[in-house]
Amino acid sequence: MTASSSSTTNAPTLHAEALEALDRGRPRRALSAWHSLLLQERPAVEAHLEAAAAGLCRDPIAPLRRQALELARMLLAGDPGEAGVSRLGALLQGWGEICLPEVPSRALQHLERAWGCGRQQRLDAQLADLYDRLGYHTGAQLLAKPTAPPEPWLQPPCAAQACLPCQKQANPADPPLQLTQLPRGRIWVPRQRNPWRLSHGVAVQDASGQWLTQLCRHYPWPWPACPHRQALEHLTIEHLRQAERDRPPAQHAAGPVLAVAELSAELFFHWQLELLPRLGRCWQAALQQWPDLRLWHNGGSPAYVRQALQRLGIGPERLLPASDHLQAELLLVPSFTSHFGRPANGNLTWLEQFWGIEQGNADAETRLWLGRGTSQRRPALAERLWQSQLGIPALSLRSVQQQLHQVAAAGTLIAPHGAAMANLLAARPDTDVIELVNPAYAPTYFDPLIQRRQLHHRRLEAAATPLPLQEWLYEGPGLYPIDLRPGASEAADTLAALDTSS
């Protein structure tokens, strides 16, 4: 089917045809199909491009994102010809290079498609290495001399954290809190393997280099009920072995150090609901046993981290300088106190006490928007328009305590899915929560918190992200914007109904 018949073809079919054409080495045909798709959804496409361009100044992969924006604009303008093919090839190669360290299967897909847009020496070498890792040694040699020895090919046995059935399983009992003592132990996070500098893994080793598997994690990580949990735990160690080859040098610390690290702890959700309570529940007892105790963590130093540490009584003199790799004379590591994606009851109880959260009734007439603001990750399109039209104030960014106070006072909370929903910790029972999600990314991370606080919860889908943009503008579903443009989705219609009922 040609692009001229796209008006009678639904978007998934035409997008699938574009990908098939790309896999067959026909990039011009793929670009023609995407040209038709972008024109079909032009208002949505323009909104996405505007949001992505506005975030470039804070974007760790801004050069690559600019390439995607330029390609999209070329396609909106017409047939980009061979210039478009060249741009597409460079863009796909860029995405492939980002995926190489942690997701080689996706890297291979991007790089093979880039090769179909035009061959060049660097691309040949990258593909040769990947084919060598897969065992296609003869084919690899035909392209270029592979790097020796090849790294093992790491393939998860299931969808891991993206698995919908596992998300719906009942939450198991909280893991017990235990403290492991490791003389000359080390802890590190492989931030060097992704341009966002996020902790996609946590590694703990003893003085001899042996892995403490119960204290190690790496994406992809399973839900508690995953039947492939053992295989994914083994995969974690293999990921960390590969990351160990280019990890940064260790920061060495004398004396005892309490070291607490979580996956993606640089993000507020993981800091507030996982790292902070894990730290807080053991700090005082550890301090009594080791009065000269110091702290290392991977949560960074944003204002909310500083506020929490100050409230814990941990001053700057007890903090080790930020680093990705620590070896301490005596390393103290608390066990993980929650399962993946499931805030533990013990952690939530501690947080309620720590922040002084009280029971009571909210004002049913008060509404609050838990906004995405200027976040580069998953921005909410048309967010300011709705806030202005509905006259709903946004959550304050000045302090965690102020945020919790605002949430506690509100009878209705409108929440584009994101870290601000960790503040549901303070919501009063029977508060209405309207969660707005991208159809491709609606994880149930906050469900235990919603159930514990006895909230009335609705999860509404915003407009889907245009398929070509899913393929080469965004890293993955977790980064797709929440598109709230008026009239474009169930979520937008619900917001419009709030306007008429106010």
SEKOLDREN-342382 format. One record per residue (C-alpha): residue in one letter; x, y, z. Coordinates in Angstrom, 2 decimals. Layout:
<nodes>
  code     east    north       up
     a        X        Y        Z
...
</nodes>
This chain:
<nodes>
  code     east    north       up
     m     0.00     0.00     0.00
     t     1.30     3.45    -0.87
     a     1.23     6.60     1.20
     s    -1.47     8.04    -1.09
     s    -3.99     5.59     0.34
     s    -3.16     6.50     3.92
     s    -6.45     8.32     4.41
     t    -8.20     4.94     4.41
     t    -5.56     3.20     6.50
     n    -5.55     3.30    10.28
     a    -2.46     4.58    12.02
     p    -1.15     1.28    13.51
     t    -1.34    -0.43    10.11
     l     0.46     2.37     8.30
     h     3.10     2.60    11.03
     a     3.67    -1.17    10.84
     e     4.12    -0.81     7.08
     a     6.70     1.93     7.68
     l     8.68    -0.27    10.06
     e     8.50    -3.22     7.67
     a     9.78    -1.01     4.86
     l    12.62     0.17     7.07
     d    13.52    -3.41     8.00
     r    13.61    -4.27     4.27
     g    16.03    -1.43     3.55
     r    13.46     0.88     1.98
     p    13.72     4.05     4.08
     r    12.11     6.29     1.45
     r     8.92     4.23     1.68
     a     9.05     4.38     5.50
     l     9.45     8.16     5.44
     s     6.55     8.48     3.01
     a     4.28     6.53     5.37
     w     5.39     8.59     8.35
     h     4.82    11.78     6.37
     s     1.19    10.72     5.93
     l     0.82     9.76     9.59
     l     2.23    13.04    10.86
     l    -0.11    15.01     8.61
     q    -3.09    12.98     9.83
     e    -2.30    13.96    13.43
     r    -0.76    17.36    12.79
     p    -2.22    19.21    15.83
     a    -0.96    16.48    18.18
     v     2.42    16.35    16.42
     e     2.87    20.12    16.66
     a     2.07    20.02    20.39
     h     4.65    17.29    20.98
     l     7.32    19.08    18.95
     e     6.69    22.34    20.80
     a     7.03    20.65    24.20
     a    10.19    18.78    23.19
     a    11.77    21.97    21.81
     a    10.91    23.87    24.99
     g    12.74    21.27    27.08
     l    15.96    21.17    25.07
     c    17.82    23.43    27.49
     r    17.35    20.78    30.23
     d    17.61    17.72    28.00
     p    20.65    15.42    28.53
     i    20.28    14.17    24.95
     a    19.43    17.53    23.36
     p    21.61    17.01    20.22
     l    19.81    13.77    19.37
     r    16.40    15.23    20.19
     r    17.13    18.14    17.85
     q    17.80    15.65    15.07
     a    14.40    14.07    15.70
     l    12.69    17.46    15.73
     e    14.35    18.41    12.45
     l    13.27    15.14    10.84
     a     9.68    15.63    12.01
     r     9.58    19.15    10.59
     m    11.01    17.92     7.28
     l     8.29    15.29     7.09
     l     5.56    17.80     7.89
     a     6.86    19.99     5.06
     g     6.72    17.25     2.43
     d     8.82    14.43     0.98
     p    12.31    14.93     2.48
     g    14.00    12.84    -0.22
     e    17.53    11.52     0.23
     a    18.31    14.24     2.76
     g    15.57    12.75     4.94
     v    17.01     9.26     4.54
     s    20.42    10.51     5.69
     r    18.89    12.27     8.70
     l    16.86     9.20     9.63
     g    19.95     7.00     9.47
     a    21.95     9.31    11.72
     l    19.04     9.56    14.15
     l    18.56     5.80    14.39
     q    22.27     5.27    14.87
     g    22.22     7.81    17.70
     w    19.39     5.97    19.46
     g    21.22     2.69    18.91
     e    24.37     4.02    20.56
     i    22.37     5.12    23.61
     c    20.82     1.66    23.91
     l    24.06    -0.29    23.39
     p    25.32    -0.51    27.01
     e    22.06    -1.65    28.61
     v    19.55    -2.83    25.94
     p    21.55    -4.46    23.11
     s    18.44    -5.99    21.50
     r    16.92    -2.53    20.95
     a    20.32    -1.20    19.87
     l    20.55    -3.93    17.22
     q    17.13    -2.99    15.86
     h    18.02     0.70    15.62
     l    21.44     0.06    14.08
     e    20.20    -2.42    11.48
     r    17.57     0.07    10.40
     a    20.21     2.82    10.30
     w    22.37     0.57     8.10
     g    19.48     0.33     5.65
     c    19.61     4.13     5.35
     g    23.29     4.16     4.43
     r    26.42     2.24     5.28
     q    29.42     3.75     7.04
     q    32.47     2.44     8.87
     r    31.46     3.16    12.45
     l    28.07     1.57    11.92
     d    29.65    -1.52    10.36
     a    31.86    -1.92    13.44
     q    28.95    -1.55    15.85
     l    26.89    -4.14    14.03
     a    29.86    -6.51    13.76
     d    30.29    -6.43    17.54
     l    26.59    -7.13    18.10
     y    26.53   -10.01    15.60
     d    29.64   -11.47    17.21
     r    27.92   -11.36    20.60
     l    24.97   -13.23    19.08
     g    27.25   -15.93    17.68
     y    27.00   -14.84    14.03
     h    30.77   -14.77    13.71
     t    31.04   -15.16     9.93
     g    28.52   -12.42     9.26
     a    30.26   -10.18    11.74
     q    33.61   -10.63     9.98
     l    32.06    -9.63     6.66
     l    31.25    -6.21     8.12
     a    34.28    -5.46    10.29
     k    36.68    -7.08    12.71
     p    34.73    -7.50    15.98
     t    36.09    -6.40    19.34
     a    37.44    -9.39    21.25
     p    36.28   -10.96    23.44
     p    32.57   -10.28    22.89
     e    30.37    -9.42    25.89
     p    27.58   -11.90    26.70
     w    24.22   -11.09    25.13
     l    21.78   -10.22    27.92
     q    18.15   -10.90    27.10
     p    15.44   -10.66    29.78
     p    13.13   -13.70    29.98
     c     9.97   -11.58    30.23
     a     8.67    -8.02    30.18
     a     9.81    -7.50    33.81
     q     8.54    -4.14    35.11
     a     6.44    -3.69    31.95
     c     4.46    -6.89    32.65
     l     0.77    -6.06    33.22
     p    -0.32    -9.38    34.82
     c     2.47    -9.22    37.41
     q     1.51    -5.64    38.30
     k    -1.96    -6.83    39.27
     q    -0.81    -9.48    41.73
     a    -1.39    -8.99    45.46
     n     1.33    -7.20    47.38
     p     3.42    -9.64    49.48
     a     4.56    -9.03    53.03
     d     7.23    -6.38    53.58
     p    10.82    -7.63    53.48
     p    12.51    -7.43    56.91
     l    15.00    -4.64    57.58
     q    18.50    -5.96    58.22
     l    21.93    -4.32    58.27
     t    24.87    -5.98    56.53
     q    28.41    -5.12    57.69
     l    31.16    -5.33    55.07
     p    34.77    -4.54    56.06
     r    36.36    -2.90    52.99
     g    33.08    -3.36    51.16
     r    32.12    -1.32    48.15
     i    28.89     0.04    46.68
     w    28.46     1.63    43.27
     v    25.86     2.72    40.75
     p    26.50     2.48    36.98
     r    25.36     5.96    36.02
     q    28.15     6.11    33.41
     r    26.17     3.81    31.11
     n    23.29     6.19    30.36
     p    23.28     9.88    29.38
     w    20.65    10.77    32.01
     r    23.06     9.81    34.81
     l    20.36     7.78    36.54
     s    21.07     4.76    38.73
     h    19.84     1.94    36.50
     g    21.66    -0.47    38.81
     v    22.93    -0.86    42.38
     a    25.97    -3.04    43.09
     v    27.31    -4.16    46.48
     q    30.48    -6.25    46.81
     d    32.62    -7.48    49.67
     a    36.36    -6.88    50.00
     s    37.15    -9.79    47.69
     g    34.79    -8.58    44.97
     q    32.03   -11.11    45.64
     w    28.54    -9.88    44.86
     l    26.01    -9.49    47.66
     t    23.17   -10.55    45.40
     q    20.43    -9.72    47.89
     l    21.69    -6.09    47.91
     c    22.09    -5.75    44.13
     r    19.50    -4.58    41.60
     h    19.45    -3.59    37.95
     y    16.79    -2.80    35.40
     p    14.89    -4.72    34.17
     w    13.73    -5.68    37.67
     p    10.77    -8.00    38.36
     w     7.52    -7.39    40.20
     p     7.24    -9.41    43.44
     a     5.12   -12.21    41.91
     c     7.15   -12.57    38.70
     p     7.71   -16.27    37.86
     h    11.04   -15.35    36.23
     r    12.40   -13.57    39.30
     q    15.40   -15.88    39.75
     a    16.43   -15.49    36.11
     l    16.15   -11.70    36.32
     e    18.21   -11.65    39.51
     h    20.92   -13.60    37.66
     l    20.61   -11.14    34.76
     t    21.18    -8.29    37.24
     i    24.61    -9.64    38.17
     e    25.52   -10.07    34.50
     h    24.54    -6.45    33.79
     l    26.66    -5.32    36.72
     r    29.63    -7.42    35.57
     q    29.55    -5.60    32.23
     a    29.19    -2.22    33.92
     e    32.10    -3.05    36.23
     r    34.51    -2.82    33.30
     d    34.09     0.93    32.93
     r    32.97     1.97    36.41
     p    34.67     5.07    37.83
     p    37.44     4.81    40.45
     a    36.32     4.33    44.04
     q    36.06     7.08    46.61
     h    37.76     5.66    49.75
     a    36.35     6.44    53.18
     a    37.79     5.71    56.61
     g    35.57     4.54    59.43
     p    31.99     3.34    59.24
     v    29.70     4.50    56.43
     l    26.00     3.78    56.07
     a    25.41     3.40    52.33
     v    21.87     3.47    50.93
     a    21.13     3.26    47.21
     e    17.97     2.57    45.21
     l    17.21     2.21    41.53
     s    16.50     5.68    40.07
     a    16.89     7.29    43.49
     e    17.66    10.58    41.73
     l    13.88    10.83    41.09
     f    11.52    12.06    43.82
     f     9.27     8.97    43.85
     h    12.17     6.60    44.55
     w    13.78     8.95    47.07
     q    10.62     9.67    49.05
     l     8.97     6.23    49.12
     e    12.00     3.93    48.98
     l    15.39     5.43    49.87
     l    14.36     7.90    52.59
     p    12.40     5.43    54.78
     r    15.05     2.76    54.28
     l    17.62     5.25    55.54
     g    15.46     6.70    58.31
     r    14.43     3.38    59.77
     c    18.02     2.36    60.53
     w    19.92     5.65    60.98
     q    19.42     6.26    64.69
     a    20.16     2.67    65.72
     a    23.29     2.62    63.55
     l    24.41     5.98    64.93
     q    24.16     4.69    68.49
     q    26.42     1.76    67.63
     w    28.87     3.80    65.51
     p    28.98     7.41    66.82
     d    31.36     8.50    64.04
     l    29.00     7.17    61.36
     r    28.79     8.96    58.00
     l    26.31     8.64    55.15
     w    26.57     7.92    51.42
     h    23.48     7.78    49.20
     n    22.61     8.12    45.50
     g    19.65    10.53    45.78
     g    21.61    13.61    44.72
     s    21.23    16.97    46.44
     p    17.95    18.63    45.34
     a    16.07    20.71    47.90
     y    13.74    17.87    48.94
     v    16.75    15.66    49.80
     r    18.38    18.40    51.87
     q    15.11    19.04    53.70
     a    14.69    15.38    54.60
     l    18.28    14.94    55.77
     q    18.01    18.06    57.93
     r    14.80    16.71    59.48
     l    16.63    13.44    60.20
     g    19.36    15.40    61.96
     i    22.01    14.46    59.40
     g    24.20    17.54    58.92
     p    26.70    18.22    56.11
     e    29.57    17.04    58.31
     r    28.18    13.49    58.19
     l    27.69    13.40    54.43
     l    30.33    11.95    52.15
     p    30.89    13.78    48.85
     a    28.66    12.56    46.06
     s    30.20     9.77    44.01
     d    29.19     6.79    41.89
     h    31.55     4.36    43.63
     l    32.46     4.05    47.29
     q    34.72     1.72    49.23
     a    34.61     2.13    53.00
     e    36.67     0.81    55.87
     l    33.37    -0.51    57.23
     l    30.45    -0.45    54.81
     l    26.98    -0.76    56.36
     v    24.18    -1.53    53.92
     p    20.52    -1.87    54.95
     s    18.45    -4.46    53.13
     f    15.81    -3.40    50.62
     t    12.63    -2.68    52.56
     s    10.17    -2.73    49.66
     h     9.45    -4.80    46.56
     f     9.79    -3.21    43.15
     g     6.98    -0.74    42.42
     r     5.27    -1.49    45.73
     p     5.75     1.05    48.55
     a     6.05    -1.06    51.70
     n     3.61    -0.62    54.58
     g     6.51    -0.32    57.01
     n     8.01     2.49    54.90
     l     4.67     4.29    54.62
     t     4.08     4.05    58.37
     w     7.52     5.50    59.03
     l     6.99     8.31    56.52
     e     3.63     9.26    58.05
     q     5.29     9.57    61.43
     f     8.38    11.29    60.06
     w     6.44    14.03    58.26
     g     3.86    14.38    61.05
     i     0.90    13.37    58.91
     e    -2.38    13.39    60.80
     q    -5.78    11.90    60.08
     g    -8.71    14.25    59.48
     n   -11.12    15.52    56.87
     a   -10.24    17.48    53.76
     d   -12.20    20.40    52.37
     a   -14.40    18.82    49.69
     e   -14.47    22.09    47.72
     t   -10.70    22.51    47.55
     r    -9.01    21.24    44.39
     l    -5.28    20.90    43.75
     w    -3.27    20.14    40.61
     l    -0.24    17.88    41.16
     g     1.49    19.20    38.08
     r     4.37    18.15    35.88
     g     5.49    21.79    35.52
     t     8.66    22.17    33.49
     s     9.68    18.52    33.89
     q    11.64    17.15    30.93
     r    10.36    13.68    31.77
     r     6.80    13.10    30.63
     p     5.51    16.70    30.40
     a     1.75    17.26    30.48
     l     0.64    19.00    27.29
     a    -1.94    21.80    27.80
     e    -1.41    21.59    31.56
     r    -1.25    25.36    32.07
     l    -4.36    25.86    29.94
     w    -6.40    23.57    32.18
     q    -5.02    24.99    35.41
     s    -5.98    28.49    34.25
     q    -9.37    27.50    32.85
     l   -10.36    25.49    35.94
     g    -8.80    27.92    38.39
     i    -7.00    25.10    40.19
     p    -3.77    25.98    42.03
     a    -0.65    23.93    41.41
     l     1.26    22.04    44.05
     s     3.94    24.21    45.64
     l     7.55    23.38    44.92
     r     8.96    25.24    47.93
     s     9.11    22.43    50.49
     v     7.97    18.86    51.03
     q     6.08    19.82    54.17
     q     4.21    22.54    52.31
     q     3.30    20.07    49.57
     l     2.01    17.55    52.08
     h    -0.03    20.26    53.83
     q    -1.62    21.28    50.51
     v    -2.49    17.69    49.64
     a    -3.99    17.08    53.07
     a    -6.30    20.09    52.66
     a    -7.64    19.18    49.22
     g   -10.84    17.27    48.49
     t    -9.97    16.67    44.83
     l    -6.50    16.01    43.43
     i    -5.81    16.13    39.69
     a    -2.59    14.27    39.02
     p    -0.81    13.70    35.72
     h     1.05    10.48    36.48
     g     4.41    11.29    38.01
     a     6.52    11.69    41.11
     a     4.27    14.38    42.65
     m     1.79    11.59    43.39
     a     4.13    10.45    46.17
     n     2.50    13.29    48.12
     l    -0.70    11.20    48.27
     l     0.96    10.05    51.48
     a    -0.85    12.99    53.14
     a    -4.22    12.75    51.35
     r    -7.25    12.39    53.64
     p    -9.57     9.36    53.32
     d   -12.28     9.78    50.67
     t   -10.27    12.37    48.74
     d   -10.99    12.17    44.99
     v    -7.88    11.45    42.90
     i    -8.03    11.83    39.13
     e    -4.86    10.30    37.69
     l    -4.11    11.24    34.07
     v    -1.92     8.84    32.10
     n    -0.49     8.23    28.66
     p    -2.22     5.09    27.28
     a     1.18     3.46    26.76
     y     2.40     4.08    30.32
     a     0.06     3.62    33.28
     p     1.96     1.63    35.94
     t     0.28     0.86    39.25
     y     3.11     2.17    41.43
     f     0.80     4.31    43.56
     d    -1.98     1.75    44.11
     p    -0.77     0.59    47.55
     l    -0.58     4.22    48.69
     i    -4.07     4.94    47.29
     q    -5.50     1.89    49.06
     r    -3.78     2.69    52.35
     r    -5.11     6.25    52.38
     q    -8.61     5.06    51.33
     l    -8.85     7.40    48.35
     h   -11.44     7.51    45.56
     h    -9.27     6.95    42.50
     r    -9.89     7.19    38.75
     r    -7.20     6.56    36.12
     l    -8.04     8.31    32.83
     e    -6.20     8.05    29.53
     a    -4.91    11.12    27.74
     a    -4.41    11.15    23.96
     a    -2.00     8.58    22.52
     t     1.41     9.73    21.31
     p     1.66     9.75    17.48
     l     3.33     6.49    16.45
     p     6.25     7.93    14.45
     l     7.19    10.08    17.44
     q     7.06     7.04    19.69
     e     9.60     5.44    17.40
     w    12.23     8.16    17.14
     l    11.46    11.22    19.30
     y    11.22     9.59    22.73
     e    13.32     7.08    24.66
     g    10.37     4.87    25.57
     p     6.80     4.81    26.94
     g     7.82     6.19    30.33
     l     8.87     9.42    28.62
     y     5.82     9.90    26.39
     p     4.05    13.16    27.31
     i     0.57    13.17    28.85
     d    -1.42    14.85    26.08
     l    -4.32    16.79    27.63
     r    -5.26    18.94    24.63
     p    -8.98    19.84    24.85
     g   -11.28    17.43    23.04
     a    -8.55    14.91    22.28
     s    -9.15    12.27    24.97
     e   -11.23    10.88    27.80
     a    -8.97    12.68    30.25
     a    -9.52    16.04    28.55
     d   -13.29    15.49    28.45
     t   -13.30    14.79    32.19
     l   -11.40    18.00    32.83
     a   -13.90    19.90    30.70
     a   -16.73    18.43    32.77
     l   -15.03    19.71    35.92
     d   -15.12    23.17    34.39
     t   -18.89    23.05    33.83
     s   -19.55    21.66    37.32
     s   -17.50    24.26    39.20
</nodes>
